[in-house]
Amino acid sequence: MKRAARRKRVMVSGHEQSTGLRQKTTALATCSLVAVVVVLQFVLGLTLGTRNPDSVHRLRGGRKIQWFSPESRPFNDNSVASQADHLIMVAGHSVTVSGNLEDAETDEDVWYLLPYQKGKGLPRAIVSHIRAGISEAMNDPKSLIIFSGGETRGQTGPLNEGTSYYRVADALDLWDVPGMERLSTVRERATTEEFATDSFQNLMFSICRFREVTGHYPVRITVVSFSFKERRFGMHAGALQWPANKFKYVGIDPPSSTGFNLEESSAGELNDAAKPFKSDPYGCSAPVLQQKRKERNPFSRTPPYQLTCPEMKSLLDWCGPNILPKSQVPWSKV
């Protein structure tokens, strides 16, 4: 009897120890899971429960800020965009491939850059172009700023240059000048053109995009790009029969300290763009221009401008090499 009682006590004791061990193991696992959740919350910036609408959301791969807030001013608020008569076009040169847009001015990894574009201060130049376009728009409340550029890189997915520039302006909060007593209306007068594959299309398509927004064509145009492209854009304006006295060019290059070489860039511009466009003003037949348009339209996008700008149909269809008669453009009397 005594031996049986001892065996029973030993069995009960062993069961209690086993149960206690399982409880401790379960508690340890629970604590570990909670710790993992806390770490994930910290790293990813997630919060459990109801989301505060004013909380900060993170960009894809981003660390700090979202690219708009509930206080962001909506496009065409109080019809400020539709009343514009001045087109400001910022020509796109790259698309963003990182969520860290707050580093867009200094970090090449934010942008998709081809080998020949690296180490030459392109991020700084791009943001300088965005700033310059916004500055021009601040000086004219009847302007519409358009960031132009399509889905040009197959490796990045269907991301376009125009929207990339717009998002960078948001992320870097470039719409207002610090210290201004009154907030500018530039963001309400900013949009994108998302089909252009080269500089000629940047200009022609942006004119049509202006018409889509306002219902009329501009009376003045300002273009922002690199200084060495000024001659090329001047030729584009001529091919579009746009009056020279209604055309302004703002050229901005990276400083030489970034590795940018103006002489080298100017030589490449002359051989690869200016000369081909001189003999083929509309980019329809020169092999180098046709190849660029094909390569820069990997997603086979078709611009809608034949439908949305019927007054420009002759121009959109024209291939030259002679310049389209001025009587056939809708701004012939500008």
DRENDO-1510 file (C-alpha; in Angstrom, 1 decimal, always signed):
<recs>
REC; n; res; u; v; w
REC; 1; MET; +0.0; +0.0; +0.0 .
REC; 2; LYS; +2.8; +2.4; +1.0 .
REC; 3; ARG; +4.7; +1.6; -2.2 .
REC; 4; ALA; +1.6; +2.2; -4.4 .
REC; 5; ALA; +1.0; +5.5; -2.7 .
REC; 6; ARG; +4.6; +6.6; -3.3 .
REC; 7; ARG; +4.4; +5.6; -7.0 .
REC; 8; LYS; +1.1; +7.6; -7.2 .
REC; 9; ARG; +2.8; +10.6; -5.7 .
REC; 10; VAL; +5.8; +10.3; -8.1 .
REC; 11; MET; +3.4; +10.0; -11.1 .
REC; 12; VAL; +1.4; +13.1; -10.0 .
REC; 13; SER; +4.6; +15.0; -9.3 .
REC; 14; GLY; +6.0; +14.1; -12.8 .
REC; 15; HIS; +2.7; +15.2; -14.4 .
REC; 16; GLU; +2.8; +18.5; -12.5 .
REC; 17; GLN; +6.4; +19.1; -13.6 .
REC; 18; SER; +5.5; +18.3; -17.2 .
REC; 19; THR; +2.4; +20.5; -17.1 .
REC; 20; GLY; +4.5; +23.3; -15.6 .
REC; 21; LEU; +7.2; +22.9; -18.3 .
REC; 22; ARG; +4.6; +23.1; -21.0 .
REC; 23; GLN; +3.1; +26.2; -19.4 .
REC; 24; LYS; +6.5; +27.9; -19.2 .
REC; 25; THR; +7.2; +26.9; -22.8 .
REC; 26; THR; +3.9; +28.4; -24.0 .
REC; 27; ALA; +4.4; +31.6; -22.0 .
REC; 28; LEU; +7.9; +31.9; -23.5 .
REC; 29; ALA; +6.6; +31.4; -27.0 .
REC; 30; THR; +3.9; +34.0; -26.4 .
REC; 31; CYS; +6.4; +36.5; -25.1 .
REC; 32; SER; +8.6; +35.8; -28.1 .
REC; 33; LEU; +5.7; +36.4; -30.5 .
REC; 34; VAL; +4.8; +39.6; -28.8 .
REC; 35; ALA; +8.4; +40.7; -29.0 .
REC; 36; VAL; +8.5; +40.0; -32.8 .
REC; 37; VAL; +5.2; +41.9; -33.3 .
REC; 38; VAL; +6.7; +44.9; -31.4 .
REC; 39; VAL; +9.8; +44.8; -33.5 .
REC; 40; LEU; +7.8; +44.7; -36.7 .
REC; 41; GLN; +5.7; +47.6; -35.5 .
REC; 42; PHE; +8.8; +49.6; -34.9 .
REC; 43; VAL; +10.6; +48.7; -38.1 .
REC; 44; LEU; +7.6; +48.9; -40.5 .
REC; 45; GLY; +5.9; +51.8; -38.7 .
REC; 46; LEU; +2.6; +49.8; -38.4 .
REC; 47; THR; +0.0; +50.3; -35.7 .
REC; 48; LEU; -2.6; +47.8; -34.5 .
REC; 49; GLY; -6.2; +48.7; -34.1 .
REC; 50; THR; -7.9; +51.7; -35.7 .
REC; 51; ARG; -5.7; +53.7; -38.0 .
REC; 52; ASN; -5.4; +57.4; -37.3 .
REC; 53; PRO; -6.2; +59.3; -40.6 .
REC; 54; ASP; -3.6; +61.8; -39.7 .
REC; 55; SER; -0.9; +59.2; -39.1 .
REC; 56; VAL; +2.1; +59.1; -41.4 .
REC; 57; HIS; +2.1; +56.4; -44.0 .
REC; 58; ARG; +5.3; +55.1; -45.5 .
REC; 59; LEU; +6.3; +55.0; -49.2 .
REC; 60; ARG; +7.3; +51.7; -50.8 .
REC; 61; GLY; +10.6; +51.2; -49.1 .
REC; 62; GLY; +10.4; +54.6; -47.5 .
REC; 63; ARG; +11.6; +55.7; -44.1 .
REC; 64; LYS; +9.9; +59.0; -43.3 .
REC; 65; ILE; +7.0; +60.6; -45.1 .
REC; 66; GLN; +4.0; +60.0; -47.3 .
REC; 67; TRP; +3.7; +61.9; -50.6 .
REC; 68; PHE; +0.5; +63.7; -49.7 .
REC; 69; SER; -1.5; +64.5; -46.6 .
REC; 70; PRO; -5.2; +65.2; -45.8 .
REC; 71; GLU; -4.3; +68.9; -46.0 .
REC; 72; SER; -2.9; +68.6; -49.5 .
REC; 73; ARG; -4.5; +71.2; -51.8 .
REC; 74; PRO; -6.5; +69.5; -54.6 .
REC; 75; PHE; -5.9; +70.0; -58.3 .
REC; 76; ASN; -7.8; +72.8; -59.9 .
REC; 77; ASP; -9.1; +74.1; -56.6 .
REC; 78; ASN; -11.3; +77.2; -57.4 .
REC; 79; SER; -10.6; +76.5; -61.1 .
REC; 80; VAL; -7.1; +78.0; -60.9 .
REC; 81; ALA; -5.8; +75.4; -63.4 .
REC; 82; SER; -8.5; +75.8; -65.9 .
REC; 83; GLN; -8.0; +79.5; -66.1 .
REC; 84; ALA; -4.4; +79.2; -67.1 .
REC; 85; ASP; -3.0; +80.7; -70.3 .
REC; 86; HIS; +0.7; +79.9; -69.7 .
REC; 87; LEU; +2.1; +76.4; -70.1 .
REC; 88; ILE; +5.2; +75.6; -68.1 .
REC; 89; MET; +6.6; +72.2; -69.2 .
REC; 90; VAL; +9.3; +70.4; -67.2 .
REC; 91; ALA; +10.8; +67.6; -69.4 .
REC; 92; GLY; +11.3; +64.3; -67.7 .
REC; 93; HIS; +14.6; +62.3; -67.8 .
REC; 94; SER; +14.0; +59.4; -65.4 .
REC; 95; VAL; +11.6; +57.5; -63.2 .
REC; 96; THR; +11.8; +56.9; -59.5 .
REC; 97; VAL; +12.5; +53.3; -58.3 .
REC; 98; SER; +12.8; +53.8; -54.6 .
REC; 99; GLY; +10.3; +55.0; -52.0 .
REC; 100; ASN; +12.9; +57.2; -50.3 .
REC; 101; LEU; +11.9; +60.2; -52.3 .
REC; 102; GLU; +13.1; +62.6; -49.6 .
REC; 103; ASP; +16.6; +61.6; -50.9 .
REC; 104; ALA; +15.8; +62.3; -54.5 .
REC; 105; GLU; +18.2; +65.2; -54.8 .
REC; 106; THR; +21.3; +63.4; -53.6 .
REC; 107; ASP; +20.8; +59.6; -54.0 .
REC; 108; GLU; +21.2; +58.1; -57.4 .
REC; 109; ASP; +19.5; +54.9; -56.2 .
REC; 110; VAL; +16.2; +56.8; -56.0 .
REC; 111; TRP; +16.2; +57.1; -59.8 .
REC; 112; TYR; +16.5; +54.6; -62.7 .
REC; 113; LEU; +19.7; +55.8; -64.4 .
REC; 114; LEU; +21.4; +54.3; -67.4 .
REC; 115; PRO; +25.2; +53.7; -67.1 .
REC; 116; TYR; +26.0; +56.9; -69.0 .
REC; 117; GLN; +23.8; +59.0; -66.7 .
REC; 118; LYS; +25.5; +57.9; -63.4 .
REC; 119; GLY; +28.1; +59.9; -61.6 .
REC; 120; LYS; +27.1; +63.1; -63.3 .
REC; 121; GLY; +24.8; +64.8; -60.8 .
REC; 122; LEU; +21.6; +63.9; -62.5 .
REC; 123; PRO; +19.5; +63.6; -59.2 .
REC; 124; ARG; +20.5; +67.2; -58.4 .
REC; 125; ALA; +19.7; +68.4; -61.9 .
REC; 126; ILE; +16.3; +66.7; -61.9 .
REC; 127; VAL; +15.3; +68.3; -58.6 .
REC; 128; SER; +16.7; +71.6; -59.9 .
REC; 129; HIS; +14.4; +71.4; -62.9 .
REC; 130; ILE; +11.4; +70.7; -60.7 .
REC; 131; ARG; +12.3; +73.6; -58.5 .
REC; 132; ALA; +12.8; +75.9; -61.5 .
REC; 133; GLY; +9.4; +74.9; -63.0 .
REC; 134; ILE; +7.6; +75.5; -59.7 .
REC; 135; SER; +9.4; +78.9; -59.3 .
REC; 136; GLU; +8.2; +79.9; -62.8 .
REC; 137; ALA; +4.7; +78.9; -61.8 .
REC; 138; MET; +4.9; +80.9; -58.6 .
REC; 139; ASN; +5.6; +84.0; -60.6 .
REC; 140; ASP; +2.6; +83.6; -62.8 .
REC; 141; PRO; -0.7; +82.6; -61.1 .
REC; 142; LYS; -2.2; +82.0; -64.6 .
REC; 143; SER; +0.2; +79.3; -65.4 .
REC; 144; LEU; -0.2; +75.5; -65.5 .
REC; 145; ILE; +2.9; +73.4; -64.8 .
REC; 146; ILE; +3.1; +70.0; -66.5 .
REC; 147; PHE; +5.7; +67.4; -65.7 .
REC; 148; SER; +6.1; +65.5; -69.0 .
REC; 149; GLY; +7.4; +62.0; -69.6 .
REC; 150; GLY; +6.0; +58.5; -70.3 .
REC; 151; GLU; +6.6; +54.9; -69.2 .
REC; 152; THR; +10.1; +54.9; -70.7 .
REC; 153; ARG; +11.9; +52.0; -69.0 .
REC; 154; GLY; +10.7; +48.4; -69.3 .
REC; 155; GLN; +12.9; +47.3; -66.4 .
REC; 156; THR; +11.1; +49.5; -63.9 .
REC; 157; GLY; +7.5; +48.4; -64.7 .
REC; 158; PRO; +4.9; +50.9; -65.9 .
REC; 159; LEU; +6.1; +53.9; -64.0 .
REC; 160; ASN; +6.2; +57.2; -65.8 .
REC; 161; GLU; +8.5; +60.2; -65.6 .
REC; 162; GLY; +5.8; +62.8; -65.2 .
REC; 163; THR; +4.3; +61.3; -62.1 .
REC; 164; SER; +7.8; +60.6; -60.7 .
REC; 165; TYR; +8.6; +64.3; -60.8 .
REC; 166; TYR; +5.3; +65.2; -59.3 .
REC; 167; ARG; +5.8; +62.8; -56.4 .
REC; 168; VAL; +9.3; +64.1; -55.7 .
REC; 169; ALA; +7.9; +67.7; -55.5 .
REC; 170; ASP; +5.4; +66.4; -52.9 .
REC; 171; ALA; +8.0; +64.4; -50.9 .
REC; 172; LEU; +10.4; +67.3; -50.8 .
REC; 173; ASP; +7.6; +69.8; -50.1 .
REC; 174; LEU; +8.7; +72.1; -53.0 .
REC; 175; TRP; +5.4; +73.7; -53.7 .
REC; 176; ASP; +5.8; +76.6; -51.2 .
REC; 177; VAL; +8.7; +78.9; -50.4 .
REC; 178; PRO; +9.5; +78.9; -46.7 .
REC; 179; GLY; +8.6; +82.2; -45.1 .
REC; 180; MET; +5.9; +83.1; -47.5 .
REC; 181; GLU; +2.9; +84.7; -45.8 .
REC; 182; ARG; +0.5; +83.1; -48.2 .
REC; 183; LEU; +0.6; +79.5; -49.5 .
REC; 184; SER; +1.1; +79.3; -53.2 .
REC; 185; THR; -1.4; +77.8; -55.6 .
REC; 186; VAL; +1.2; +75.9; -57.7 .
REC; 187; ARG; +0.1; +72.4; -56.5 .
REC; 188; GLU; -3.5; +73.2; -57.6 .
REC; 189; ARG; -2.0; +74.1; -61.0 .
REC; 190; ALA; +0.3; +71.2; -61.4 .
REC; 191; THR; -0.3; +68.0; -63.5 .
REC; 192; THR; +1.4; +65.4; -65.6 .
REC; 193; GLU; +1.7; +64.3; -69.2 .
REC; 194; GLU; +2.4; +60.6; -69.3 .
REC; 195; PHE; +3.0; +59.5; -72.9 .
REC; 196; ALA; +6.0; +61.4; -74.3 .
REC; 197; THR; +9.0; +59.4; -75.3 .
REC; 198; ASP; +11.3; +62.2; -76.5 .
REC; 199; SER; +11.7; +66.0; -76.3 .
REC; 200; PHE; +9.6; +66.7; -79.3 .
REC; 201; GLN; +6.7; +64.8; -77.8 .
REC; 202; ASN; +7.3; +66.4; -74.4 .
REC; 203; LEU; +6.5; +69.7; -76.0 .
REC; 204; MET; +3.8; +68.8; -78.4 .
REC; 205; PHE; +1.9; +66.4; -76.0 .
REC; 206; SER; +2.1; +69.0; -73.2 .
REC; 207; ILE; +0.4; +71.6; -75.4 .
REC; 208; CYS; -2.4; +69.1; -75.9 .
REC; 209; ARG; -2.4; +68.2; -72.2 .
REC; 210; PHE; -2.8; +71.9; -71.5 .
REC; 211; ARG; -5.8; +72.0; -73.7 .
REC; 212; GLU; -7.3; +68.9; -72.0 .
REC; 213; VAL; -7.2; +70.7; -68.6 .
REC; 214; THR; -8.2; +74.2; -69.7 .
REC; 215; GLY; -10.3; +73.7; -72.8 .
REC; 216; HIS; -8.0; +76.1; -74.8 .
REC; 217; TYR; -4.4; +76.3; -76.0 .
REC; 218; PRO; -1.7; +78.4; -74.2 .
REC; 219; VAL; -0.6; +81.8; -75.3 .
REC; 220; ARG; +2.8; +81.4; -73.8 .
REC; 221; ILE; +5.2; +78.5; -73.2 .
REC; 222; THR; +8.1; +78.0; -70.9 .
REC; 223; VAL; +10.3; +74.9; -71.1 .
REC; 224; VAL; +12.6; +73.7; -68.3 .
REC; 225; SER; +15.4; +71.2; -69.1 .
REC; 226; PHE; +19.2; +71.1; -69.5 .
REC; 227; SER; +21.0; +74.1; -71.0 .
REC; 228; PHE; +22.6; +72.1; -73.8 .
REC; 229; LYS; +19.1; +71.1; -75.1 .
REC; 230; GLU; +18.0; +74.7; -75.7 .
REC; 231; ARG; +18.8; +74.6; -79.4 .
REC; 232; ARG; +16.8; +71.3; -79.8 .
REC; 233; PHE; +13.7; +72.7; -78.1 .
REC; 234; GLY; +14.0; +75.8; -80.2 .
REC; 235; MET; +13.8; +73.6; -83.3 .
REC; 236; HIS; +10.8; +71.8; -81.8 .
REC; 237; ALA; +9.0; +75.1; -81.2 .
REC; 238; GLY; +9.7; +76.0; -84.9 .
REC; 239; ALA; +8.4; +72.7; -86.1 .
REC; 240; LEU; +5.2; +73.2; -84.1 .
REC; 241; GLN; +4.9; +76.7; -85.6 .
REC; 242; TRP; +5.0; +78.2; -82.1 .
REC; 243; PRO; +6.0; +81.9; -82.2 .
REC; 244; ALA; +9.5; +82.6; -80.9 .
REC; 245; ASN; +8.4; +85.7; -78.9 .
REC; 246; LYS; +6.0; +83.5; -76.9 .
REC; 247; PHE; +8.5; +80.9; -76.1 .
REC; 248; LYS; +10.9; +80.9; -73.1 .
REC; 249; TYR; +13.6; +78.4; -72.2 .
REC; 250; VAL; +15.1; +77.7; -68.8 .
REC; 251; GLY; +18.3; +75.6; -68.9 .
REC; 252; ILE; +19.8; +74.2; -65.8 .
REC; 253; ASP; +22.8; +71.8; -65.6 .
REC; 254; PRO; +24.4; +70.1; -62.6 .
REC; 255; PRO; +27.6; +71.8; -61.3 .
REC; 256; SER; +30.9; +70.4; -62.7 .
REC; 257; SER; +31.7; +69.2; -59.1 .
REC; 258; THR; +29.2; +66.4; -59.5 .
REC; 259; GLY; +31.1; +64.9; -62.5 .
REC; 260; PHE; +28.9; +66.6; -65.1 .
REC; 261; ASN; +30.8; +67.7; -68.3 .
REC; 262; LEU; +29.0; +70.3; -70.3 .
REC; 263; GLU; +31.3; +70.0; -73.3 .
REC; 264; GLU; +30.9; +66.2; -73.5 .
REC; 265; SER; +27.1; +66.5; -73.1 .
REC; 266; SER; +26.8; +69.2; -75.7 .
REC; 267; ALA; +28.8; +67.0; -78.2 .
REC; 268; GLY; +26.5; +64.0; -77.6 .
REC; 269; GLU; +23.4; +66.3; -77.9 .
REC; 270; LEU; +24.6; +67.5; -81.3 .
REC; 271; ASN; +25.2; +64.1; -82.8 .
REC; 272; ASP; +22.4; +62.1; -81.2 .
REC; 273; ALA; +19.6; +64.6; -81.2 .
REC; 274; ALA; +20.1; +68.0; -82.7 .
REC; 275; LYS; +21.3; +66.8; -86.1 .
REC; 276; PRO; +18.7; +64.1; -86.5 .
REC; 277; PHE; +15.9; +66.4; -85.6 .
REC; 278; LYS; +17.2; +69.1; -88.0 .
REC; 279; SER; +16.8; +66.7; -90.9 .
REC; 280; ASP; +13.7; +65.1; -89.4 .
REC; 281; PRO; +11.8; +67.8; -87.4 .
REC; 282; TYR; +8.9; +65.5; -86.4 .
REC; 283; GLY; +11.0; +62.4; -85.6 .
REC; 284; CYS; +9.2; +60.2; -88.1 .
REC; 285; SER; +12.0; +58.8; -90.3 .
REC; 286; ALA; +15.5; +59.2; -88.8 .
REC; 287; PRO; +16.5; +55.7; -87.6 .
REC; 288; VAL; +18.1; +57.0; -84.4 .
REC; 289; LEU; +14.9; +58.9; -83.4 .
REC; 290; GLN; +12.6; +56.1; -84.4 .
REC; 291; GLN; +14.7; +53.6; -82.4 .
REC; 292; LYS; +14.6; +55.8; -79.3 .
REC; 293; ARG; +10.8; +56.1; -79.5 .
REC; 294; LYS; +10.5; +52.4; -79.8 .
REC; 295; GLU; +12.8; +51.6; -76.9 .
REC; 296; ARG; +11.1; +54.2; -74.7 .
REC; 297; ASN; +7.7; +52.8; -75.2 .
REC; 298; PRO; +8.2; +49.2; -73.9 .
REC; 299; PHE; +4.5; +49.0; -72.7 .
REC; 300; SER; +3.1; +49.9; -76.1 .
REC; 301; ARG; +1.1; +52.9; -74.9 .
REC; 302; THR; -1.0; +54.9; -77.4 .
REC; 303; PRO; -1.4; +58.6; -76.7 .
REC; 304; PRO; -5.1; +59.7; -76.6 .
REC; 305; TYR; -4.4; +63.2; -78.1 .
REC; 306; GLN; -6.0; +62.5; -81.5 .
REC; 307; LEU; -9.3; +62.3; -79.6 .
REC; 308; THR; -8.8; +65.0; -76.9 .
REC; 309; CYS; -7.2; +67.6; -79.1 .
REC; 310; PRO; -8.9; +67.3; -82.5 .
REC; 311; GLU; -7.7; +70.7; -83.6 .
REC; 312; MET; -4.2; +69.3; -83.5 .
REC; 313; LYS; -4.9; +66.3; -85.7 .
REC; 314; SER; -3.0; +67.6; -88.7 .
REC; 315; LEU; +0.0; +68.3; -86.5 .
REC; 316; LEU; -0.1; +65.0; -84.7 .
REC; 317; ASP; -0.3; +63.2; -88.1 .
REC; 318; TRP; +2.4; +65.4; -89.9 .
REC; 319; CYS; +5.7; +63.8; -90.6 .
REC; 320; GLY; +7.5; +66.4; -92.8 .
REC; 321; PRO; +10.2; +66.7; -93.7 .
REC; 322; ASN; +8.7; +70.1; -94.6 .
REC; 323; ILE; +7.3; +72.2; -91.7 .
REC; 324; LEU; +3.6; +72.1; -91.4 .
REC; 325; PRO; +1.9; +75.3; -92.7 .
REC; 326; LYS; +1.1; +77.6; -89.9 .
REC; 327; SER; -2.5; +77.9; -91.0 .
REC; 328; GLN; -3.0; +74.2; -89.9 .
REC; 329; VAL; -2.1; +74.7; -86.2 .
REC; 330; PRO; -4.7; +76.0; -83.8 .
REC; 331; TRP; -2.5; +78.7; -82.4 .
REC; 332; SER; -1.9; +80.3; -85.7 .
REC; 333; LYS; -3.1; +83.7; -84.4 .
REC; 334; VAL; -1.2; +83.6; -81.1 .
</recs>
